[in-house]
Amino acid sequence: MTKKLIALCLAILLILCATACAKENDGIPEGMKSVTVAGEPFRLYVPEHWSANTASGISCAYLSADSKIIVSARYRLADGMTPDGFLSLCEEQFAETCEDFSVTERSAAILGGKDALKLSYTVTEDGREMTCFLVCTEAEGDLIYLSGYCPSDLWELYASEFDSIINAFALAPRSDGNGEVFTDKNTPEGMEIASAKHLEYRFYVPQTWVCDAESGVSEAYFPESERANVTVTSYSPNRSLSVQEYFESCERDYEKTLPAYERIGMTERTVSGRSAYSYTYRTTVEEREFTVMQTLFAYNEMIYSITYTALSEQFESHLSDVEAMLDAFSFR
């Protein structure tokens, strides 16, 4: 994993200090949860005690961001490239950009029930050796790849969890637009439900956004390059914590870990009849500036976060849609 890619993953993963609360069982292995962005041609499942984050538009999760124990899945058009060719290209790039890059094994594997190739390797990051893997397969004209990394001194402790993630990984039809539209009697005109039916809330989004209410992940994205996205997560604090205190705790981490972090605003609002706070901040990742608006409120001893993330130049263009999502959000 290149230093830049590791920094990118960590920055994006830390945009939310929250744990997804979905616990649906439809096709999800027991003891695991989906951390899959809507529209992906796969399903990424991780153990329930991992922290999920899809606000970045990337299907990913971490067990410990501080220790850099992270897994993510992506895809790209194959355009004639095979998994073998893709791994060879990655090897060349890692050798050029990573400190102490060393291949430990290149072997046959299975990913999503299809033949795949697995590249296992180590790199040094901030003076600490990291054990990494990259598994790639081809399906329906796409290269689909799953990557993970962990400090080498912790690898044996968590190797079985990484194995369970690889074994649970599933392929799915790629969706570039909405399929079935779900509504109820309270759905505002022109909107649809983007949250699973068993959840205690209803997350409504404009039908111009892409979502999958049956995925178990409450999220939606706008179909554009570097897609803007909105995700709902919840967090159960282990002590009494106000919304303001929760964000202050998050912000201390942001200031340490998010490149060029800058809070640019805070507004008070009401979400589903509850007092809420929208914190807006910027961060720069690989020379691209992102703006995030994280709206926090409390309900039933849980802290809920509705997080809107977009490239800064696209942020204002979707803000009215996001405001409509916040206005329509409701608990049963």
N, C-alpha and C positions, 0 to 999 in steps of 0.2 A: 504494500500500500504506500503510495507516495506521501511525502510529508504534506503536500498541498491537499491531497484527497482526505487524509486523516483530519487535517484542520477543518476542512469543509464539513465532513461528517459530524465532527464534534460541535462545530458552531451551530449547525442546523438542528442537531439532536437536542441541544440545550435551549432552543427557543421556547420549549414548554417544560416546566417542572411539574408535570402532571402524569397520572397513570390512567390509561383508557379503562372505562368501567364496563364495557360490553362483555356479556357472559353468555352469549347465545351458543347453541349447540349444533346449529345447522351445518353439518359437514366439517365442523372444527374438531380436531382431535381432543380427547379428554385431557384436561389440565393445561390446555393451550388457548391462545387467543389470536385473532387475526390482526396484523399490523400492515394491511395492504391498502395502498392508495386506490381510489376508485378508478376503474378503467384499465388496470394493469392486466396483462395476460397470464397472471399467476396469482397464487394465494400464499402469502408469507405468514406462517404461524410461529409463535414463540411461546415459551412457558409463561404462565399467567403472572409470575412474579417479575418478569421483565417489564421495563417501562417502554411504552409505545409512543412513537411520534410520527405523524404523517402530515403535520402542518407545513413541512418543507416541500411537500409534493413528492417525497421519496418514501418508499416502503422500507421502514427501518425501525430498529428498537435497540435498547441498550440495557444491559444488566447493571453496569456501572460506568457512567460517563467519565468519572474521575480516573478510573483504572483503565479506560478505553476498552471495555468489553462490549463490542458492538457487532451487529449484523445488519445487512441491508441487501435489497434485491433491486435489480434494474433490468431493462431490456433495451435493445436497439435493433433497427432493421439489419438483417444479415447482409443484404446487398452482395451476395456471393461469398461472403466470408464464413468459414466453418468454425466450430468451437476450437479446433486445434489451431487454426490461424489466429483466432482472437487471443487465445492464451499466449501464443508466441509473441504477438504484438504487445501484450501486457508485460511479458517478461522483458522485452527490449526497453520499454518505457520505465519499468521499475529499476532495471539495472542502471539506467542513466540518471535517475532522479532520487533513488532511495539510498540511504546509508546502510552499508553492510548487507545489501540484498543477496539472499542465498536461497536457491530452490532446494527444498528438502525432498519433494516427491512430485511426480506428475503421473497420474493414474486414472484408470477408468472409474466411472462413478455412475450413479443414477440420480437424476433430478426430476422431480415431478413425474416419475414413472417412465422417463425416457433416458436412453443412453446419454451420458455426459462425460466430460473430462474435468478433473480436479487438479488444480495447481496449489500445492502447499509450499509455503516459503516463510522466511524470517527476514525482518528488517530491524534496524535500530532506530528508535524514536525517542528523542530527548534522553539519550543515554541508557535506555531500557530496551532490551530485546523484545520484539513482538512476534508472536506466532500468528500467521495469517493463512487464509485459504480463499480460493476463487473457483467456484464450480459453474460450468457453462454447458448449456444444451441448446439445441435449435428446435423451434416449433413454429409452424405456420409462417415461415419467412422471417421470424424474429430470433435473435440470439438473446437468451434469457440467462442471467447470471446472478448468483448468490455469493456474497462475500462476507467474511467475518474476520475479526482480529481480536487478540487477547494478549496481555503480557505473558511471555513464555513461562515465567515462574508461577503463573496461575493456570496455565493451560490444562494440566492434568485434573485440576479441580473442576473445571467447567467443560472439558472435552465432551462429556456425555450430553450436555445441554446443546452444544453445537451440533452433535450428531442427531439429536432429536429434531432440531430445526431443519436440518438437511432432509431427514427422512419424512417429515411432515409436509414439506414443500409440495405444492400442487400447481398444475397448469390450468388455465382457464381461457375462454375465448376473450380476445382483445375487444374492448368496448371503447369506441371513440365518441360515443354519444349516449344519451339516455335510452334505456330499454323501457320496461314497463314503468309507468308513472303511478306512484302511490299517493293517495290523498285521503282525507277524512272530512267530516262535516265542517271542521274548523279551518281547513286549508284556505289561506287567502287566494284570491283569483290569480292565476298565472304562476302559482307556486306548487311545490310537491314536497313530500316527506323524504328527508335524507337520513332518518334515524330508524333503527330497528324497532319493530312493533312492541317488543317486550320492555323497552326502556321506560323510565319514569317521566320522560320528557318527549316533546315533539320538536324536531329541528326542521323547519320549513325553509326551502331555498327556491329561487326563481327557476323556472323550467329551462332557462337558457344555460344554466349551470349543469355540470355532469355529476351524478351521484348514483349510489346503489344502496337503497334502503335495506336490502337483504344481506349486505356484506358484513354487517355487525360493527362497522366503523362509521361513526357519525361525521361525515365530511362531504365536501363538494368542491369541485374546481371549475374554473372557467377555461373552456377549450381554446387555449392560445399557447404560443411559445412561452416557456418559463411560466407555466400556468399559475395564476393566482388561486389560492385555496383558502377554505375556511374549515376548521375542525373543532369539534366539541369533545372535550375530555373532562374528567373529574378527578379530584384528589381528596383522599380521606386523611386529614392530618392526625398525627398521633398525640397531639396536645391542642389545647384551645388556641385558635389562631384566627385573627381577623383577616379579611380580604386584603387590607392594606399591609398587614404584617407579612402575609404570604407573598405578595409581590415584592416587598422589600427584601425578603429572603432570596427570591428568584433573582432580583436585580443585582445582589451582591455577586451571584454566580455569573450573571451576564457581563458585568463589568470586568471580571477576570478572564472570561472565556470567549466572548463574542467580539470579533475584530471590529474596532471603531464603534463600539456600542455607544449610543447616545439616546437618552430619553428626550422626546420632543413634545410630549404633551400628556395630559391626564384630564379626563372629563368624567363627570358623574352622570349617570343615566339610570333608567329603570329597565330591568329585563324580567318579564313575567311577573310584574308587580313587586319585584325585589330590588333593593338598592344595589347598584352595580358601578364598577369603575372600569373605564377603558383607558389602558396605558398604551401609548404609542411610542415606538422606538425604532431606531435604525441600526443596521449592522452591515458591514461590507464583507463579502465572501468572494475571494478570487476576483477582485476588482469589480464585482457587481454589487450594487447597493440594494438592500432589501428593506422595506418598511413593514413593521408588524404592529397590529393593533390587537392587544390582548384584553378581552373584556372578562372581568372576574366578578362572581357573586356567590353567595352562600345559600344552601338549601339542604335541610335535613342533615346538618353537621358535615356536609360535603362542600368543597369549594369547586365550582364549575368554571371552566375556561372556554370561551368561544374566541378562537384565535384566527385572525385574518392575516395572511402573509402574501406579499406581492413584491415584485420589482418596484423600486420607488417610482419609476416613470409610469407604471401601470396602476399604482395604488389609488389615486383619486378617481380613475375611470370606473372602478368597481365599488367605490365606497357607498353609493346609494343602494346598490344591491345588498351590501353587507348590513347597512342600516335596516333594510327591510327584513333581513334574517333575524336581527336582534329584536326588532319590534314584534315579529311573529312568534318567536321562541316561547314555548309554554310548557308548564308541567301539567300532568293529568290531574 
